[in-house]
């Protein structure tokens, strides 16, 4: 007989049969040894009592197993449908408690995975929607320029203007794609930031190098105060890009002839980098939304940009254990404070 395929009911019947045979064998052995019918009766009654206790015990165990298996299957069905959380049992040290506890942990893991998948799906849909919205205008402009050049006779001077506009739209598309690639690689963990203790001076100098030409064109005075040997734990390349994005915004939204001031100060836990401009400022109601991806205020739509610089800056700084704070007043300018860990 294959014991692995033996059901509980068949096992109970087999056990009962073996016990009855054992009782009969014991009674026969006692009679043959003693020839005393009273002793046989006593042995028989005792054996019958033991058999009854065994039957009751097996019946109780079987009943508990059946009830537990029904409850277990019901809870599994509810968990799979997401309707309910497993109920906690009061038998804390029993086998049922152990199984129920692990069932609860399984439910929590399933819910976490479900929520994570839902969030990733929502983020992906939002990203696709954002990309579609951002590339719509440049592509429409490129199509219009291309159709104009193909269908009409355009003077050389006008052709040059069209081609210049076309190059501008292509640059915008290229910048958008590069920004989206950087953002997605950071969010998905493809890029790992290599943080180490190093001077902030060199990182800030690299960021300033990217905006000085545009600042000079607008005759904006950029003043910098940064100790040369003030260290912070950061990734130089990506932190420089975050600072550049903030500085680039400061140059874009500061009118010609005004000033941008950059100051660096060391505290016990953080290095604080303040980038203060004298530009148009940000209203208080919008200060909490400027770090959203592709967010731009209606008042600045005539300024070049796609609204991803501050979002990328915050992601880079946050991934390094730091944070960004903004203080601004409309018409007087804004101050972006970047905090980097010192250790």
Buried (B, 14 or more C-beta within 10 A) or exposed (E): EEEEEEEEEEEBEEEBEEBEEEBEEBBEEBBEEEEEEEBBEEBBEEBEEEBEEEBEEBEEEBEEEEEBEEBBEEBBEBBEEEEEBBEEBEEEEEEBBEEBBEBBEEBEEEEEEEEEEEEEEEEEEEBEEBBEEBBEEBEEBBEBBEEEBEEEEBEEEEEEEBEEBBEEBEEBBEBBEEBBEBBEEBEEEEBEBEBEEBBBBEBBBBBBEBBEEEBEEEEBEBEEEBEEEBBBBBBBEBBBBBBBBBBBBBBBBBEEEBBBBBBBBBEEEBBBBBBBBBBBBBEEEBBEEBBBBBEBBEEBEEEEBBBBBBBBBBBBBBBBBBBBEBBBEEEEBBBBBBBBBBE
